[in-house]
Amino acid sequence: MIQPRLKPIVIGVSFVLVMSLWGIVQGSMDASDRKSTPRYDLIVERPKMLRQDSIDRLFSKVDGSHLVLTKYFEGNSERS
C-alpha cells in the first residue's frame, strides 16, 4: 500500500506519463490521419445542414417565393 504522503506524487507522475504518451501518439500521426479523426465541428455541421434543408423546402426553386404564403395569398385573392 502506498503511503498517504506519496499518493499525490504518484497521481502527478501518472498524469504526466499519460499526457506524454498522448503527445507522442498525436505527434506520430500524419496530416491524413488527423483529418480522418472525428471533430466536434462535424457534429455541429450536421444540424446546420438539416436546418438549411428544412428552410430550402419552404421556398420555390423557380422564383424563390415562399410556398405557403403564395398559396395563402392566391386563396384569398380568389375569394374577393
C-alpha positions in Angstrom: 0.0 0.0 0.0 1.2 3.5 -0.9 1.9 5.9 2.0 -0.6 8.7 2.2 2.2 11.3 1.7 3.3 9.7 -1.6 -0.2 9.4 -3.1 -0.3 12.9 -4.7 3.1 12.4 -6.1 2.1 9.1 -7.7 -1.0 10.7 -9.2 1.0 13.6 -10.6 3.6 11.3 -12.1 0.9 9.2 -13.7 -0.8 12.2 -15.2 2.5 13.4 -16.7 3.1 10.0 -18.2 -0.3 9.7 -19.7 -0.1 13.2 -21.2 3.4 12.4 -22.6 2.1 9.3 -24.3 -0.9 11.2 -25.7 1.5 13.8 -27.1 3.7 11.1 -28.7 0.7 9.4 -30.3 -0.6 12.8 -31.7 2.9 13.7 -33.0 3.2 10.3 -34.7 0.0 10.8 -36.7 0.4 12.4 -40.1 -1.9 15.0 -41.5 -4.2 12.5 -43.3 -4.8 10.6 -40.0 -5.7 13.9 -38.3 -8.2 14.7 -41.0 -9.9 11.4 -40.7 -10.4 11.6 -36.9 -13.8 12.9 -36.0 -14.0 16.5 -34.9 -16.7 18.4 -33.0 -17.3 20.8 -35.9 -18.7 17.9 -37.9 -21.1 17.1 -35.2 -22.3 20.7 -35.2 -22.4 20.9 -39.0 -25.0 18.2 -39.4 -27.8 20.1 -37.6 -27.0 23.2 -39.6 -27.3 21.2 -42.9 -30.6 19.7 -41.7 -31.9 23.1 -40.8 -30.9 24.5 -44.1 -32.7 21.7 -45.9 -35.9 22.4 -44.0 -35.6 26.1 -44.9 -35.0 25.3 -48.5 -38.2 23.2 -48.7 -40.2 26.3 -47.8 -39.2 28.3 -50.8 -39.8 27.8 -54.5 -36.7 26.8 -56.5 -38.0 28.6 -59.6 -38.6 32.1 -58.3 -37.7 32.0 -54.6 -41.1 32.8 -53.3 -42.4 31.4 -50.0 -44.7 28.5 -51.0 -47.1 28.7 -48.0 -47.6 32.4 -48.3 -48.1 32.2 -52.0 -50.8 29.6 -51.6 -52.4 31.7 -48.8 -52.5 34.9 -51.0 -53.7 33.0 -54.0 -56.6 31.6 -52.0 -57.5 35.0 -50.6 -57.5 36.7 -54.0 -59.9 34.1 -55.4 -62.4 34.8 -52.5 -62.6 38.5 -53.1 
